[in-house]
Amino acid sequence: MKKRTESNLVTAILMYCQVLENAGRIMWVDRLNSGDTTVVKKYRLKSGATKQYTHKIRGCRPGTPDIYIILIDGKMLWVEAKTNKGKLSKAQEDWKFMISQCSSHIHVTVRDLDGLLEYLKFVGVEI
């Protein structure tokens, strides 16, 4: 049996929500990446040789949830995926508090796909 990881949960959520988006039950779903990432690209020169360049790319700010979903009614659902033992970091707690001040934005922490599906049903998404 495969180990349950946050990455696996995020993938499952994205796949399921893409089906909901394609069916017109949600407006949009996408993944957010936070933190800095180093990207290495190789380019082929006219001489046939390759040259390597390294680029530093900044993702979203630390604490930004894993996934955002735009619901049909225009509300934003911010989803943080956690394993059963996973806990929100200080930056994630701060983000959750900030977003709680916005009436059209909702933050939810889910530990499995069923948890998200229950919440989507609760806000009126046809599953």
Contact map, one row per residue, 1 for C-alpha under 8 A:
1110000000000000000000000000000000000000000000000000000000000000000000000000000000000000000000000000000000000000000000000000000
1111000000000000000000000000000000000000000000000000000000000000000000000000000000000000000000000000000000000000000000000000000
1111100000000000000000000000000000000000000000000000000000000000000000000000000000000000000000000000000000000000000000000000000
0111110110000000000000000000000000000000000000000000000000000000000000000000000000100000000000000000000000000000000000000000000
0011111110000000000000000000000000000000000000000000000000000000000000000000000001100000000000000000000000000000000000000000000
0001111111000000000000000000000000000000000000000000000000000000000000000000000011100000000000000000000000000000000000000000000
0000111111100000000000000000000000000000000000000000000000000000000000000000000000000000000000000000000000000000000000000000000
0001111111110000000000000000000000000000000000000000000000000000000000000000000000000000000000000000000000000000000000000000000
0001111111111000000000000000000000000000000000000000000000000000000000000000000011000000000000000000000000000011100000000000000
0000011111111100000000000000000000000000000000000000000000000000011000000000000010000000000000000000000000000000000000000000000
0000001111111110000000000000000000000000000000000000000000000000000000000000000000000000000000000000000000000000000000000000000
0000000111111111000000000000000000000000000000000000000000000000000000000000000000000000000000000000000000000000100000000000000
0000000011111111100000000000000000000000000000000000000000000000000000000000000000000000000000000000000000000000100100000000000
0000000001111111110000000000111000000000000000000000000000000000001000000000000000000000000000000000000000000000000000000000000
0000000000111111111000000000000000000000000000000000000000000000000000000000000000000000000000000000000000000000000000000000000
0000000000011111111100000000000000000000000000000000000000000000000000000000000000000000000000000000000000000000000000000000000
0000000000001111111110000100100000000000000000000000000000000000000000000000000000000000000000000000000000000000000000000000000
0000000000000111111111000000100000000000000000000000000000000000000000000000000000000000000000000000000000000000000000000000000
0000000000000011111111100000000000000000000000000000000000000000000000000000000000000000000000000000000000000000000000000000000
0000000000000001111111111100000000000000000000000000000000000000000000000000000000000000000000000000000000000000000000000000001
0000000000000000111111111111100000000000000000000000000000000000000000000000000000000000000000000000000000000000000000000000000
0000000000000000011111111000000000000000000000000000000000000000000000000000000000000000000000000000000000000000000000000000000
0000000000000000001111111100000000000000000000000000000000000000000000000000000000000000000000000000000000000000000000000000000
0000000000000000000111111110000000000000000000000000000000000000000000000000000000000000000000000000000000000000000000000000000
0000000000000000000111111110000000000000000000000000000000000000000000110000000000000000000000000000000000000000000000000000111
0000000000000000100110111111100000000000000000000000000000000000000011110000000000000000000000000000000000000000000000000000100
0000000000000000000010011111100000000000000000000000000000000000000011110000000000000000000000000000000000000000000000000000000
0000000000000000000010000111110000000000000000000000000000000000000011100000000000000000000000000000000000000000000000000000000
0000000000000100110010000111111000000000000000000000000000000000001111000000000000000000000000000000000000000000000000000000000
0000000000000100000000000001111100000000000000000000000000000000001110000000000000000000000000000000000000000000000000000000000
0000000000000100000000000000111110000000000000000000000000000000011100000000000000000000000000000000000000000000000000000000000
0000000000000000000000000000011111000000000000000000000000110001111100000000000000000000000000000000000000000000000000000000000
0000000000000000000000000000001111100000000000000000000000110001010000000000000000000000000000000000000000000000000000000000000
0000000000000000000000000000000111110000000000000000000001111111000000000000000000000000000000000000000000000000000000000000000
0000000000000000000000000000000011111000000000000000000001111100000000000000000000000000000000000000000000000000000000000000000
0000000000000000000000000000000001111100000000000000000111100000000000000000000000000000000000000000000000000000000000000000000
0000000000000000000000000000000000111110000000000000000111100000000000000000000000000000000000000000000000000000000000000000000
0000000000000000000000000000000000011111000000000000011110000000000000000000000000000000000000000000000000000000000000000000000
0000000000000000000000000000000000001111100000000000011110000000000000000000000000000000000000000000000000000000000000000000000
0000000000000000000000000000000000000111110000000001111000000000000000000000000000000000000000000000000000000000000000000000000
0000000000000000000000000000000000000011111000000001111000000000000000000000000000000000000000000000000000000000000000000000000
0000000000000000000000000000000000000001111100000111100000000000000000000000000000000000000000000000000000000000000000000000000
0000000000000000000000000000000000000000111110000111100000000000000000000000000000000000000000000000000000000000000000000000000
0000000000000000000000000000000000000000011111011110000000000000000000000000000000000000000000000000000000000000000000000000000
0000000000000000000000000000000000000000001111111110000000000000000000000000000000000000000000000000000000000000000000000000000
0000000000000000000000000000000000000000000111111000000000000000000000000000000000000000000000000000000000000000000000000000000
0000000000000000000000000000000000000000000011111000000000000000000000000000000000000000000000000000000000000000000000000000000
0000000000000000000000000000000000000000000111111100000000000000000000000000000000000000000000000000000000000000000000000000000
0000000000000000000000000000000000000000000111111110000000000000000000000000000000000000000000000000000000000000000000000000000
0000000000000000000000000000000000000000011110011111000000000000000000000000000000000000000000000000000000000000000000000000000
0000000000000000000000000000000000000000011110001111100000000000000000000000000000000000000000000000000000000000000000000000000
0000000000000000000000000000000000000001111000000111110000000000000000000000000000000000000000000000000000000000000000000000000
0000000000000000000000000000000000000001111000000011111000000000000000000000000000000000000000000000000000000000000000000000000
0000000000000000000000000000000000000111100000000001111100000000000000000000000000000000000000000000000000000000000000000000000
0000000000000000000000000000000000000111100000000000111110000000000000000000000000000000000000000000000000000000000000000000000
0000000000000000000000000000000000011110000000000000011111000000000000000000000000000000000000000000000000000000000000000000000
0000000000000000000000000000000000011110000000000000001111100000000000000000000000000000000000000000000000000000000000000000000
0000000000000000000000000000000001111000000000000000000111110000000000000000000000000000000000000000000000000000000000000000000
0000000000000000000000000000000111111000000000000000000011111000000000000000000000000000000000000000000000000000000000000000000
0000000000000000000000000000000111100000000000000000000001111101000000000000000000000000000000000000000000000000000000000000000
0000000000000000000000000000000001100000000000000000000000111111000000000000000000000000000000000000000000000000000000000000000
0000000000000000000000000000000001100000000000000000000000011111000000000000000000000000001100000000000000000000000000000000000
0000000000000000000000000000000001000000000000000000000000001111100000000000000000000000111111100000000000000000000000000000000
0000000000000000000000000000000111000000000000000000000000011111110000000000000000000000001100100000000000000000000000000000000
0000000000000000000000000000000100000000000000000000000000000011111100000000011110000000000100000000000000000000000000000000000
0000000001000000000000000000001110000000000000000000000000000001111100000000011110000000000000000000000000000000000000000000000
0000000001000100000000000000111100000000000000000000000000000000111110000000011100000000000000000000000000000000000000000000000
0000000000000000000000000000111100000000000000000000000000000000111111000001111000000000000000000000000000000000000000000000000
0000000000000000000000000111110000000000000000000000000000000000001111100001111000000000000000000000000000000000000000000000000
0000000000000000000000000111100000000000000000000000000000000000000111110111100000000000000000000000000000000000000000000000000
0000000000000000000000001111000000000000000000000000000000000000000011111111100000000000000000000000000000000000000000000000100
0000000000000000000000001110000000000000000000000000000000000000000001111110000000000000000000000000000000000000000000000000000
0000000000000000000000000000000000000000000000000000000000000000000000111110000000000000000000000000000000000000000000000000000
0000000000000000000000000000000000000000000000000000000000000000000001111111000000000000000000000000000100000000000000000000000
0000000000000000000000000000000000000000000000000000000000000000000001111111100000000000000000000000000111000000000000000000000
0000000000000000000000000000000000000000000000000000000000000000000111100111110000000000000000000000000111000000000000000000000
0000000000000000000000000000000000000000000000000000000000000000000111100011111000000000000000000000000011110000000000000000000
0000000000000000000000000000000000000000000000000000000000000000111110000001111100000000000000000000000011110000000000000000000
0000000000000000000000000000000000000000000000000000000000000000111110000000111110000000000000000000000000111100000000000000000
0000000000000000000000000000000000000000000000000000000000000000111000000000011111000000000000000000000000111100000000000000000
0000010011000000000000000000000000000000000000000000000000000000110000000000001111100000000000000000000000001111000000000000000
0000110010000000000000000000000000000000000000000000000000000000000000000000000111111110000000000000000000001111000000000000000
0001110000000000000000000000000000000000000000000000000000000000000000000000000011111100000000000000000000000011000000000000000
0000000000000000000000000000000000000000000000000000000000000000000000000000000001111100000000000000000000000010000000000000000
0000000000000000000000000000000000000000000000000000000000000000000000000000000001111110000000000000000000000000000000000000000
0000000000000000000000000000000000000000000000000000000000000000000000000000000001111111000000000000000000000000000000000000000
0000000000000000000000000000000000000000000000000000000000000000000000000000000001001111100000000000000000000000000000000000000
0000000000000000000000000000000000000000000000000000000000000000000000000000000000000111111110000000000000000000000000000000000
0000000000000000000000000000000000000000000000000000000000000010000000000000000000000011111110000000000000000000000000000000000
0000000000000000000000000000000000000000000000000000000000000010000000000000000000000001111111000000000000000000000000000000000
0000000000000000000000000000000000000000000000000000000000000111000000000000000000000001111111100000000000000000000000000000000
0000000000000000000000000000000000000000000000000000000000000111100000000000000000000001111111110000000000000000000000000000000
0000000000000000000000000000000000000000000000000000000000000010000000000000000000000001111111111000000000000000000000000000000
0000000000000000000000000000000000000000000000000000000000000010000000000000000000000000011111111100000000000000000000000000000
0000000000000000000000000000000000000000000000000000000000000011000000000000000000000000001111111110000000000000000000000000000
0000000000000000000000000000000000000000000000000000000000000000000000000000000000000000000111111111000000100000000000000000000
0000000000000000000000000000000000000000000000000000000000000000000000000000000000000000000011111111100000000000000000000000000
0000000000000000000000000000000000000000000000000000000000000000000000000000000000000000000001111111110000000000000000000000000
0000000000000000000000000000000000000000000000000000000000000000000000000000000000000000000000111111110011100000000000000000000
0000000000000000000000000000000000000000000000000000000000000000000000000000000000000000000000011111111011100000000000000000000
0000000000000000000000000000000000000000000000000000000000000000000000000000000000000000000000001111111000000000000000000000000
0000000000000000000000000000000000000000000000000000000000000000000000000000000000000000000000000111111111000000000000000000000
0000000000000000000000000000000000000000000000000000000000000000000000000000000000000000000000000001111111000000000000000000000
0000000000000000000000000000000000000000000000000000000000000000000000000111000000000000000000000000011111000000000000000000000
0000000000000000000000000000000000000000000000000000000000000000000000000011110000000000000000000011011111100000000000000000000
0000000000000000000000000000000000000000000000000000000000000000000000000011110000000000000000000011011111110000000000000000000
0000000000000000000000000000000000000000000000000000000000000000000000000000111100000000000000010011000011111000000000000000000
0000000000000000000000000000000000000000000000000000000000000000000000000000111100000000000000000000000001111100000000000000000
0000000000000000000000000000000000000000000000000000000000000000000000000000001111000000000000000000000000111110000000000000000
0000000000000000000000000000000000000000000000000000000000000000000000000000001111000000000000000000000000011111101100000000000
0000000010000000000000000000000000000000000000000000000000000000000000000000000011110000000000000000000000001111101000000000000
0000000010000000000000000000000000000000000000000000000000000000000000000000000011100000000000000000000000000111111100000000000
0000000010011000000000000000000000000000000000000000000000000000000000000000000000000000000000000000000000000111111110000000000
0000000000000000000000000000000000000000000000000000000000000000000000000000000000000000000000000000000000000001111111000000000
0000000000000000000000000000000000000000000000000000000000000000000000000000000000000000000000000000000000000111111111100000000
0000000000001000000000000000000000000000000000000000000000000000000000000000000000000000000000000000000000000101111111110000000
0000000000000000000000000000000000000000000000000000000000000000000000000000000000000000000000000000000000000000111111111000001
0000000000000000000000000000000000000000000000000000000000000000000000000000000000000000000000000000000000000000011111111100000
0000000000000000000000000000000000000000000000000000000000000000000000000000000000000000000000000000000000000000001111111110000
0000000000000000000000000000000000000000000000000000000000000000000000000000000000000000000000000000000000000000000111111111111
0000000000000000000000000000000000000000000000000000000000000000000000000000000000000000000000000000000000000000000011111111111
0000000000000000000000000000000000000000000000000000000000000000000000000000000000000000000000000000000000000000000001111111100
0000000000000000000000000000000000000000000000000000000000000000000000000000000000000000000000000000000000000000000000111111100
0000000000000000000000000000000000000000000000000000000000000000000000000000000000000000000000000000000000000000000000011111110
0000000000000000000000001100000000000000000000000000000000000000000000100000000000000000000000000000000000000000000000011111111
0000000000000000000000001000000000000000000000000000000000000000000000000000000000000000000000000000000000000000000000011001111
0000000000000000000100001000000000000000000000000000000000000000000000000000000000000000000000000000000000000000000010011000111
